[in-house]
Amino acid sequence: IGRGIAMRFADEGARVVIATRTVANGEGVARIITDRGGTALAIACDVGDQEQVRAMVDVALDRLGPVDILVNNAQSMTGGGRSNVRVGIEEFPEEWFDDAIRSGLYGTWYCSRAVLPGMKDRGYGKIINFGSSNGVFGQPGTIGYNCAKEAIRAFTKTAAREWGPYGVRVNVICPALRTDAMADSQARYPEAAAAMGMPPVGYWGDPARDGGALATYLASPDGDYVSGNTLFLAGGWHFLP
């Protein structure tokens, strides 16, 4: 999702910073963007580490200038990132829970707080966070991820109220998009994929085409009156039983 959104923002003329723990992946996306005539910079950063976030923002400011738009989509799920793992609450490993909260909630908090001073000074800023239908509807077996995502929604609503007077808008996207990881998981676990079903629109959304479109709308002047909202980008899938 992060790759698709980064590429869509670059196509719209934004200078893009890609912050990722797996810097090789970030550099690969940055190369695609620059090969297409855009401007992109990949920085190694664990967003759950406040000092790394501060260093990343400092580099971004020095290399590409003021930060007007922040997209917080980094998030660990369960089992070292294996999204297919399901473990009940009573047996859920504490280290998985901590990693989900640290990468998602703390990462969102640290990154938002790091870019806020500049946004306040300019009287303008857009922060786009990522939630999940898993949290909204209580998907069994992913308690750490669910709690992190619901906490991000609470953070978003609070930040929208506190920072709105400074010209900063904060929203949440809950996506159902077909990523490479999702495609790989569905290929390896066809029964689980069949049980998941298909969104009512008849297809899974694309990170760049659909995720990027909503993110760039929220980041544009057209989205200035939208703040504190949860937007479901799921083709109707989010309200299925």
N, C-alpha and C positions, 0 to 999 in steps of 0.2 A: 504494500500500500504506500509506504514511504517513497519507494522508487517511482511509482506512477504519479504521485502528487508532485514530487520534485520535478519530474520531467514536464508535467503540465504547467507548473508555475514558470519554468524556464521558457517554455513555448510562448507564454504570455509576456515575456520580457523581464521576469524577475531574476535578480542575481541570487543564486541558491547556495546555501550552506547545508551540506549533508553530514549530520553528526551520527556516528554509529560505532558500536563496539567492534564490529568486523570491518575494519577500515578498507580492506581490499574490495569488499562489496560497494562501499561508498565511493571509492576511487573509480570503480567500473562505471557507476552511474554518472559520476562527474565527467568521465571521458565521453560518454554518449552525449551528454548535454553540450560539452564544448565542441565536439565534432559536428554538432548540428548548429553551431554558431552562437550558443548560449554561454553564460558565465556560471561556473559552479566550482565549489571548493569542498573537498571531503576532509573531515576532521575526526580523528579517533577520540571517542568520548563515551564513557559510561554515564548516562544521564542520572543514574542513581547515586553518583558521587558528586557532591556539591562543588568541590574544588575543580574537578574536571569540567563541570559545566561552566564555571566562571572563566576558566582558561579558554574553553571553546568559544564563548561569547566574546572574549577579548580579541581572539584571533579573527573572528568574524568581523568585528568592528574595525579592526586595523586593516584587514584585507579588502573588505567589500563595503564598508560603511554602515550607516544606521540600520537597525533591525526594525522594520515596520510590520512584519508578519512572522508569527511563530506557529509552527505545526508540531504538536506534541503527540506522536503516534508510537513511540517506543514502548514496548511492553513484553515482559516475560510471561509465560502462561503456566505450564506445569512440566515437571520432568525435564528440566534443562531446555525448555522450548518445544518439547514434543506435544503438539496440540491434541494428539489422539489419546493421551493418557487421561484416565478418569479415576479419581480416588475420592472416596466418601469423606465427609467432614471429620468423622471420628478417627480416621487413619491418615489424614492429609499431613504430609511432612511439614514441619515448622519452617525448614529452610526454603521450601517451595513458596510457602505463604509469604515469608519475609522478602523473597526475591520479587514476587509479583507486586507487593506493595512498594518496594524500593524502586523498581524500574518504572512502574506506572505512575503511582501517586506522587512519590517523592520526585521522580524525574519531571513530572508536569509542574510541580511546585517550584523546584529549583530553576528550571528553564524559564518559567514565567517570571519569577522574581528577578532573574538575572537581566532580562530584557526590559523590564518595566520602567526603570529610571529614564531610559532614552525615550520610550513611548510617552511618558508623562511630560518630559521636556518639550516634545514636539506636539503634544495634544492629540496624538493619533496612534493607534495600534490595533492589530487584529491577532487574536490568539485562538487557535483552532485545536481543540483537544479531541481525544478519541475514547469513546465508551464502547459498550458492547451490549447486544441483546442478551448475552449470557448473564450479565449482571442484572439487567432490568427484569428478566423473567426467571432468574434463579436456576440456571442450568445446573443439574446435578453433576458432581464430580470435579468442579473447577472452582472451589470456594475461594482460593487466593486470588485468582484472576477476577472473579465476580466482585469480590470486595474492593479490589483496586479500582475496577471500572466504575462501580457505583460511587466510590469516594471521589473519583475524578469528576463525576457529574455534580456532586455537592460542592467541590472546589470551584467548578465553573460557574455555578449559580452565585456563589458568594463573591467571586472575583468580578463577575459582571456587575454586581451591585456596587462593590467598593470602588472599582476602577472605571465605571461608566462615566462619572463626571470628568475624568481625565481624557476622554475621547477613546478609551480602549474598549473594544468589543470582544467578548469571550463566548464561545459556543462549543458544543459537543456534537460530533458525528458518530453514530452507531452504524457501522458498515456491515454489509454482507457482500463481499467482493471476491471474485475468484483469483486468488493469488497463486504464485508458483507453489508455495507450500501447501495450499489447499488442494491444488490439482494433484500434487504428489501424494498427499494423504488419501484422497479419494481413490487414486489408482491402487494404493496399497491396501485400502480397507473398503472394498466395494460395498459390503453389506452396510457399513456405517453410512456411506455416501447415499445409498438407496433409502435408508431410514431418515436421513436428513431431508430428502425431498428436493423440490425445486421451487424457487420463488413464484408467486402467482403470475408475474410478468412473463415467465417461461424461459428465463435464462439468468445466469449469474452476472452481476455487474463487473465491469473492468476497472482496476485501480486508477488508471490514467484517464480514461474516457469519462467514467462516472464519478469516481472519487475526486479526481482532479477538477471536474466541472463544479461540484458542490463547494470544494475548498476554495477555488478561485472566486466563486460568487461571494462567499462569506468574506473573503479578503478584499473584495472590490468595493468601491463607493456604493454600489447597488445594495450591498449587505449592511450598510451603516446602521439601519434601524433594527437589525436582528442581533440580539444579545441575550445570553443566559439560557438559550434554548438547547434542547436535544433534538437533533434531526436524524431520523432513521433513513439510511440509504440502503434499503434492503429489498426493493422490488415487491413489497408487500409480505415478504417472508417473516418479518418480525412479529406479526400478529397471528400466525398460524398456531394451532394447538400443539 
